[in-house]
C-alpha cells in the first residue's frame, strides 16, 4: 500500500512512538510505501526525527503545522497538506493527534482519499474551561464526519467519544498501542549494572515514574505521598524519568520537604533506555490525570514490574487489581501511599503481579500485532470504498 501518516510533531511521546513504529512496521515488514508528514518537533520533550532520518524514512516537515491555534498558519498547513496529498496519491491517509487530525482529515476528505484517525488521547477533558472543552468537542465531531474509521488506543477512548456524541460506536475500532517488547522482556543491560550506575543498593525499593514533567502528569501527587511512604519505609527511592518545564518547581517542592536524597531525576532519556530503567526499578507508578492509555503501564508490566495507576481513561484495561497492580481513585493520596507501601513491603507480591502482567499483555502490545491490525483496517476501508463505488455504478 501507499500510506501517508500525518502528526502534529514527532517529539518523544507515546502517540509519536506509536506512529513511528507503525511506519517502521508497514515499511519494513509489509513493504509499504510510507510517508510521514509532521510539523517541527519544537519543545523540551526531545525528538524522534533523528531516528526516522537514521532509518531513511520518508519524512516531510510542514513548518506551519503547530499545536497552537493560528488561523493563518493553520490555513497554510491545510493548503500544503492538500498539495502534498495530491502529489503523493496515497491509498490511505492515517492521521494522529488533535491539530494534525483535524487538518489532515479535512484535506484528505476534500480530495476523496480514504482516511483513518487514531485517538491517542482525548483533546477535551475535565480540566479545561467550558469554552475550550466545547470547542474541542465541536472540532472532533466535525472531523469525525470526514474520515472512514476512528481507531482508539483503548476501549475507554471509544466510550468517551461516543458519550460525547462525536460519532456512533460502529465507527470505532480499538487497536492497542504497539511497542518493541523484547527490550522490556530482556533489557540490554542487567538490572544490577543499571542500579549501580544509578546509585541504588540492593535493599532499596525503587519506585519509577515515566512521564514528561508537565501539568496533569501527577508528579506532585507522588511527592505528596512520599513523606508518609518514607516514614514507614525509609528504603524506598523515587526515580522520575523524563524532562519538562516543571523540573525546577518539582525539585523545589522535594527540597522543601527535606526529601532530596530520596528522589532522582534522569532528565530526558532516549526511548531505548526506558526498558533498562524499568528493569532496574521495583514498581511503576503513574498518577496522570488524563491519558488515552499510558504506554508506561504495559511497559512496566512487560518489564515484570507491578503498576500503580489512577483509574482514568484506559488504565483499567491493563491495571487489574490483585492481578497486575493497584488501581486508585484519582488524587487519593492516602490510597497511593498505601499501595506503594504494600508493594514495597512484599517482594513476592511484586513478583506475582509483574509476572502475570508480562504473561497477559506481551502479545497484545507487540508492535507487529498493532501493525498487522492496522493494515487489516486499511484493507477493510478500501474494500468498503470499492463496494460503495460498485453500488453507485
N, C-alpha and C positions, 0 to 999 in steps of 0.2 A: 504494500500500500504506500501511497504518498501521503504523509501526515504532517500537519503543522500544529505545533503546540504554541500557545500564547500565554505568557505570565507577566505580571507587572514588574517583578525584579527577581533576580536569581541570587538572593542572599543565602546565608547559611540558616536554613529553617526547614521545618517539616514539609510544607507544601512544595518548597523548591527541591528538596531532596527527592520527594515523590515524583515530581515532574522529570527531573534529570534521570532518575532510574528508569522511568517509563521510556524515555527517549533512548537510553542505552540498550534496554532490553529489546525494544522494537527494531532498532538498527542492527544490533549485534546478533540477537537470537533469531529474529524473523526476517532480516534482510530488507527491512522497510527503508524508504527514502524519507528521512525525518528532518524537519527544520524547526528550530526554536526561535520565536520572536519574543524579545524581552526588553523592558526598559533598563536603564542603567542601574547597577547594583550599588547604590549610594547608601551610606549609613554605617554605624559601628558594628553591624552584625557579621561582617565578612561576606565573601562572595564565593559562588560555585562556578563562576565564569572560567576561572583558571582550569578547573577540572574538565569542563566542557571543551576548552581550547586544546588542552593536552591530548584529548582523545579525538581531536579533529571533528567535533560535532559541527553541524551547520547551524550557526547562530547569527541572528541579525539583531543588532541593538537599535531600538527605537528611542532616540534621546528624549522625545517629548512625553513618553509614557511614564508617568509618575503616580505615586499613591495619592498625593494631594489633589483636590479638585481644582482644576484650572480650565475654564471653558475654552480658551484659545488653544492651549496645548492638547487638551482632550480632543478637540475637533481635528487638529492636525494629526494626532495619533490615529484617529478613526480613518482619515483620508489615506494615510500611509498604509494602514492595515489593508484597506480595500485594494490599494495599488499592488502591494506585495502579494496578497492572496490571488489577485488576478494573474499575476506573473507566475506564481508557483503552481497554480491549478491543483490544489490538494484533493485527494479522495475524501479526506475528512479533516476537520479542524477541531482541536481539543483545547479548550480554554481553562485557565486556572486563576484563582484569586479574584478579588472584587472588581477593581478597576479594569484589568485586562479581560475579566469575564464579561463585563457589560459591553465594553467597546468591541472586543473580539467577536462576541456572539452577534452583535449588531452588524458588523462588517461582513461576516461570513453569511449571515442570513440574507442580507441585501444582495449578495452575489449568488445566492442559491446553493451555497456549499453545505453539505451535511456537517453538523456541528454538535459536539457534546461538551458539557461543562462539569468539572469536578468541584464539589463543595468541600473544601478542606476545613472550613470553619465558618460559622455564620457571621456575616458582617454586621448584623443587627443583634443587639443584646441588651440586657437589663441595666448596664452601666453607662448607657448613652442618654443624652437628653431626648425628650419626646420627639422633637423636630428631626433630629439626626436619625433616630430609630425609624421613624416613619419614612424618611427619605430613602434609607437603605432598603426597607421593605418594598417600597414602590419600585426602586431600581431593579431589585431582584425579580419581582413579579413581571416587570416589563421585559427583562432579559430572558426569563424562563420561557416566554412565549416564542422566543427566537432561537430555540435550539431543539434538537431531536431527542436528547436524553440528558437527564441530570444524574450525575454519579456522586453518591455520598461516600465519604470515607468511613462512615459508621451508620448504623440504623438510626441513631439519635438525630443525625442531621436531617434525615428524611422526615422523622416525626416532627421536628421543629418547623421545617419548611411547609409541610402540609398543614400544620396547625395555624401557621401564619398566612395561609391562603396563597402561597407562592405558586404552587402547581398541584395537580392531583397526584395521588400516590403512585398511580401506574406509570408516571413519567420518570420515576426514580429507580435506581438500582444501587445496591451497596457493593463497593469494591474496597476492601481494606488496604490501607497504605502499605505498599511493599517496601522491603528493605533488604540489604545484604546481611543475611542471618549468620553466615559462617563465622565472621569475626567475633560475634557475640557468643556463639557456641564454643569457639576455640580462639580466644584472644591471641594476637600476635606475640604478646609478651606475658610472662607469668604474673599471677596475682602478687606473689611475694616481691618480685622485682619492682613492680609499679608501686606497691605500698612503701617499699624502702625509699624510692625516689620522692614520694610524697611526704615521707617522714612519719608514717604510721607504724606503730609497734603491733605485734601480733595480738595483743589483748584489747586493742582499741576497736570500737564498733563504729564503722564509717557510714554515715547517712548521706547519700548522694542526691543532689537535685540538679537536673539538667534543664536549663531554660535561659532564654535571654533575660538580662537584668532590666526588665521593663515592668510597667504597671500591670496589675491584674495577674501576674505570674505567681504570686503567693510567697515570695521570699520573706516578706515581713511576718507572715504567719509562722514560718519555721523559726525565725528569730524570736518571736513572741513565746513559742513553746520551749525554746532552748533552756532558759533558766530552770524551769521545773524538771526538764529532762536531765540536765547535768547535776542538779541537786540530788536526784535519785540514782543516777548512774554517771559518775564522772569520767567513765571510759568512753563515752560517746563523742564522736567528732563529726563535724558537718562540712561537706565538700560541695561548694557551689560551682558548677561547671557552666561557663558561658560568660558573655560580656554584655554591656549595655549602659545606658545613661544613668542607671540607679546605683552603680557600683559604689561610688563615693558615699552616698547617703546611707546605703546599707551597711557599709563598713563603719560609718559613724554610729549608727544605731547599735551595732555589736560592741563597739568600743565603750559606749556609754553604759552598757550593761556589764562591762568588765569581762567580756567573753571572747576577746580577740584570739587568744591561744587555741580556742576550740573550733574556729572557723578557718577554712581555706578557700580562696578564690583562685580558680585556674586561669581566669581570663578566657579569651577566645581560643578555642582549640579546633583543629580540623576534624571533620566528621569521623575520619578513620581512627582517631584516638579515643572516641567515646567508648567503644567496646572494652578497651583495656581499663579505662577509668571505672566503668560499671563493674567490671570483673574484680577490681580492687576494693570495691565497696561491699557493704553487708546488707544494705536495703536501699530502695529508691523511694524518695518522697516527692510527690508532685502536687502542689497546692494551688494550681492555677484556677482562676475563677471563670475562665471561658476558654474552650478549645473545641476542635472537632473531635479528634481522638489523638491525644498527645502521643507522638511516636516513642517518647521515652518510656511509656508504660509497657508496651510489648517488648521494647528493647531491654528494659530491666528484667523482664521475665525470661527472655531469650538468654540473658547472661546468667540465669539461675538465681536471681535475687527477688525477694518479695517486694511488692509495691504498695505504697500508701498513697491514696488519692482522694480528693474531694469528689463527691458524687455529682459530677457535672458532665453534660453532653454525653460523649461515647465512653466515658471511663468505665462504667459498669459492664461494658461488653468484654472487658479483659480483666478488670479488678473484681474478682469474685470472692466475697468474704468467706473465710475459713478454707479457701481453696488456692487462691493465688495472692491474696493480700488483704488490705483493710480499706473499706470504702466509707468515707466520712461525710457528714453534713458540712457544707462549706462554712468556713470561718469558725468552726468549733475547735478552739484551741485546746481545751481540756481533752477532747477526744483525740486530737492529733498527738498531744503529749502522751496519752496512754498507749496509743498504737505504736509510737516509736519505742517507748519503754518496754512494751510487751515483746516486740521483735528483738530489741537489743538484749533482753534477758534470756532469750530462748533460742539457742543455736539450732536445735532440732526443728523448731517451728520454721525458722528462716529457710532451712534446707528443704523442708517438705513443701512449703508454698512455692519456693523458687523452682523446684524440680517439676511440680505439677504445671506451673505456668509454661515452662520450657516445652514440656511434652505436649501440652494442649495447643500452643499457638505457633510453633515453629513453621509448619507448612502453611498456615493461614497467612502469615506475614512475609513469606518469601517474595522477593521482587519478581521472580519468574511466575508465581501464582497471580500476582497483580497484572503483569504484562499480558499473560495469556487471557485473562478475563477481559481486559480492556479491548484486545483485538476481537474477542467474541462479540462484544458490544458494538464495536465499529462495524463488524460484518452484519449484525442484526439491523443496524441503522441503514446501511447501504442496501440490504435486501428489502427493507420496508420502503425505501425511496424508489427502488426499481419496481416493486409491486404496485406502488401508487401511480407511477407513470404508465404502467401497462393498463391499469384500471381506467385511467383518464383516456388512454388511446382507444 
